[in-house]
Amino acid sequence: MLSFQQYKILSVERKAHLLWHEGVYLSSRKHNNRMLELYEIYGFFAEIWFTKIDHIRTDNMIWKIHPFRSTSLLEPYLPDYTFFDTDLESNFRGI
């Protein structure tokens, strides 16, 4: 298992290999004509940014890999949810 700092300094090819073999695929999205895939690995997250949306995933099609720990960067992957208020009692009044 690698630390976040150890993972960040690896080559793009090594990062991709580890994501595909040891990471957990979570989601994908489109951004500025690029396809992004989100993974969890070693307790942090990493996005693979591909060169174009219509390409098949291969190592040489990767534009960059962005590792991160901040959960705020997960927002683009979340669908629009209506969350309950923190006051649970108010959520169930009238039921």
Residue, then its C-alpha position, 0 to 999 in steps of 0.5 A: m500500500l502506498s501513501f498519498q504522497q508516494y502515489k502522487i510522484l509515480s509515473v502516469e503509467r504506474k498510477a493507471h496500472l495501480l488504479w485498474h488493478e488495485g483501485v475501486y472504480l466509482s463513477s465516470r463523467k464528461h468534462n470539456n470533451r474529456m471522459l473522466e473516471l473516478y477511483e478510490i485507492y489506498g484511502f484517497f481518490a484519483e481521476i483518470w482524465f482521457t484525451k477524448i470522450d470517444h476513445i477506448r481506454t488505453d494507457n496512451m490515451i490518458w491525459k492526466i491522473h489527478p489524485f485527491r483527498s478532498t471530498s468536495l471534489l466528488e460533487p461533480y459525480l453526485p446526482d441532484y439529491t434532495f437531502f433531509d434537514t438535520d432536524l429529523e423530526s421536521n422531516f416527518r411532521g404530518i406523516 
